[in-house]
Each structure stands twice: as C-alpha cells, then as structure tokens.
C-alpha cells in the first residue's frame, strides 16, 4: 500500500490511524521562510521531515533531524497542529489474511507442488477470516473438561462413550458443522474431530523467501528450479545465521525448507511452495 501524506484534523483521528509504537515521517506544517522577492515570510515545504513515534502515554516523540536517539516530546494535540504526517495505512487483518491465502494458492498453482495443501487453502477462503477466527476461539477457549472427560471414557472403552462424546461435540460445533462440513471428520472409531489444518499456524498463510546465504543463494535457487523442471530429487544444506536445509521429493510432489538454530535440532519449519518461497508450518 502506498504511503499517504496527511494533515490530521484532530488528535483522535491520529490515534485511530496510527498504532502506538509505529514510526512515521513528520514534516513541519507551518514552516515559513523569508522571501526577499516579497519581503515577507511565506509558507514553504519542509525539506527535512523528521521521524516521529506515537507513544503509549498520549505523547509523540519527534526525533531530531538525522538523529536516532535525541529529540523532543510533545502532546498528540500539539503534534497534530504542527506536522503533516507521512505513513502507510494499516491493512485490515481480514484483508491481509485473504491476500496471503490467495498468494499461496497462486504460487502452488504455478509450481504444482502440494496439491492437497492448495485444496486446503481454497477451502480456507470459503471458511473466511471471521469464521475461522470464531472456530479457533471455540477450539482453544470453549472446549472444556467435559469433552476431555468424555474422551477419557472413549480411551477406557466405556460403553456409550463415543455417542456421548459426539453428542457434546455436535452441541459445541453444530453451527460450524452445518456451514463448513469439510472442516470436520470422524476417526475410524467414529469419533468427531476438528480438522486443525484450518486452525494451526500454516493456515495463517505466512510466507518468506528461502535464503541460503549471500554467496550460495542464487546458485541453490537455480538448482532447485532446475530440479523442479526435471522432476529430479534434490536436497541441499547451507549455513547462514541458521543451519538451513532444503529437500524436494518429485515422487511425492513435495518440498520442505527449514531454518534450525546452529548445531541444534530445533528451529523454524516450512514447506516450499515454489523455487523461491516457503510457507511457515511451525516452530519447534
């Protein structure tokens, strides 16, 4: 989204548009310079906008020109009266999420990788941001000890436990089961469960460009692209600030990317959705 230059009409308008802690460019709105031609002070454009930051105590800190540490503090009201603000408007969370989901679908369509993940993301669009958020709330906040107790009955093979559990599950999730039935399924033993693929981290649709180090990045990505084109098994490792690994399995039509802490088996795990981009799955 493009940056905007705004002269806010009120302090409340600025508070609504700018989150606390956000840095923005602020140009003096009332700058005057002496005009020898007109023999008076005339309005002028501020050629040296300053960095400013909205603070949580209803003040704005304005940094001195070319300084990252020093400046002066003023009230939001005074700041609004004195400065024109240049900032990038925040994108609504629902809009940003939908864009990310569509971007994943687009990349998977082009690469042909992970067809089952592509289908899942198409279903995510059908679920939608607000309904997914509501389902997550029920899953994380409203599932109570009663369901856990009933599951214990299933584990201990108590008579009628499956029926009791399913009845309680349907009371809790019934609205969602009617609207998005594909998000629910039964196990082999006939027990209802939520398909958490629509709830966990992958469904946040956060992607990043894979990185194999300054000197190796272009070469390895070129090799990945060639392996995709030839449907040839490929793997590689690199060391950046992480121990990085990549693997492509053409028989399964899947590729993986990970960034692990150096000399440690833990880190950040992704699936590769094309020769450049990885989709975040989990931290371990």
Secondary structure in CASP SS format (residue, H / E / C, confidence):
PFRMAT SS
TARGET T0000
AUTHOR 0000-0000-0000
METHOD secondary structure of the structure
MODEL  1
X C 1.00
X C 1.00
X E 1.00
X E 1.00
X E 1.00
X E 1.00
X C 1.00
X C 1.00
X C 1.00
X C 1.00
X H 1.00
X H 1.00
X H 1.00
X H 1.00
X H 1.00
X H 1.00
X H 1.00
X C 1.00
X C 1.00
X C 1.00
X C 1.00
X C 1.00
X E 1.00
X E 1.00
X E 1.00
X E 1.00
X E 1.00
X E 1.00
X C 1.00
X C 1.00
X C 1.00
X E 1.00
X E 1.00
X E 1.00
X E 1.00
X C 1.00
X C 1.00
X C 1.00
X C 1.00
X E 1.00
X E 1.00
X E 1.00
X E 1.00
X C 1.00
X C 1.00
X C 1.00
X C 1.00
X C 1.00
X C 1.00
X E 1.00
X E 1.00
X E 1.00
X E 1.00
X E 1.00
X C 1.00
X C 1.00
X C 1.00
X C 1.00
X E 1.00
X E 1.00
X E 1.00
X E 1.00
X E 1.00
X C 1.00
X C 1.00
X C 1.00
X C 1.00
X C 1.00
X C 1.00
X C 1.00
X E 1.00
X E 1.00
X E 1.00
X E 1.00
X E 1.00
X H 1.00
X H 1.00
X H 1.00
X H 1.00
X H 1.00
X H 1.00
X H 1.00
X E 1.00
X E 1.00
X E 1.00
X E 1.00
X E 1.00
X E 1.00
X C 1.00
X C 1.00
X C 1.00
X C 1.00
X H 1.00
X H 1.00
X H 1.00
X H 1.00
X H 1.00
X H 1.00
X H 1.00
X H 1.00
X H 1.00
X H 1.00
X H 1.00
X H 1.00
X H 1.00
X H 1.00
X H 1.00
X H 1.00
X H 1.00
X H 1.00
X H 1.00
X C 1.00
X C 1.00
X C 1.00
X H 1.00
X H 1.00
X H 1.00
X H 1.00
X H 1.00
X H 1.00
X H 1.00
X H 1.00
X H 1.00
X H 1.00
X H 1.00
X H 1.00
X H 1.00
X C 1.00
X H 1.00
X H 1.00
X H 1.00
X H 1.00
X H 1.00
X H 1.00
X H 1.00
X H 1.00
X H 1.00
X H 1.00
X H 1.00
X H 1.00
X H 1.00
X H 1.00
X C 1.00
X C 1.00
X H 1.00
X H 1.00
X H 1.00
X H 1.00
X H 1.00
X H 1.00
X H 1.00
X H 1.00
X H 1.00
X H 1.00
X H 1.00
X C 1.00
X C 1.00
X C 1.00
X C 1.00
X C 1.00
X H 1.00
X H 1.00
X H 1.00
X H 1.00
X H 1.00
X H 1.00
X H 1.00
X H 1.00
X H 1.00
X H 1.00
X H 1.00
X H 1.00
X H 1.00
X H 1.00
X H 1.00
X H 1.00
X H 1.00
X H 1.00
X H 1.00
X C 1.00
X H 1.00
X H 1.00
X H 1.00
X E 1.00
X E 1.00
X E 1.00
X C 1.00
X C 1.00
X C 1.00
X C 1.00
X C 1.00
X E 1.00
X E 1.00
X E 1.00
X C 1.00
X H 1.00
X H 1.00
X H 1.00
X C 1.00
X C 1.00
X H 1.00
X H 1.00
X H 1.00
X H 1.00
X C 1.00
X C 1.00
X E 1.00
X E 1.00
X E 1.00
X C 1.00
X C 1.00
X C 1.00
X C 1.00
X C 1.00
X C 1.00
X C 1.00
X H 1.00
X H 1.00
X H 1.00
X H 1.00
X H 1.00
X H 1.00
X H 1.00
X H 1.00
X H 1.00
X H 1.00
X H 1.00
X H 1.00
X H 1.00
X H 1.00
X C 1.00
X C 1.00
X C 1.00
X E 1.00
X E 1.00
X E 1.00
X E 1.00
X E 1.00
X E 1.00
X C 1.00
X C 1.00
X C 1.00
X E 1.00
X E 1.00
X E 1.00
X E 1.00
X E 1.00
X E 1.00
X E 1.00
X C 1.00
X C 1.00
X C 1.00
X C 1.00
X E 1.00
X E 1.00
X E 1.00
X E 1.00
X E 1.00
X E 1.00
X E 1.00
X C 1.00
X C 1.00
X C 1.00
X C 1.00
X C 1.00
X C 1.00
X E 1.00
X E 1.00
X E 1.00
X E 1.00
X E 1.00
X E 1.00
X C 1.00
X C 1.00
X C 1.00
X C 1.00
X E 1.00
X E 1.00
X E 1.00
X E 1.00
X E 1.00
X E 1.00
X E 1.00
X C 1.00
END
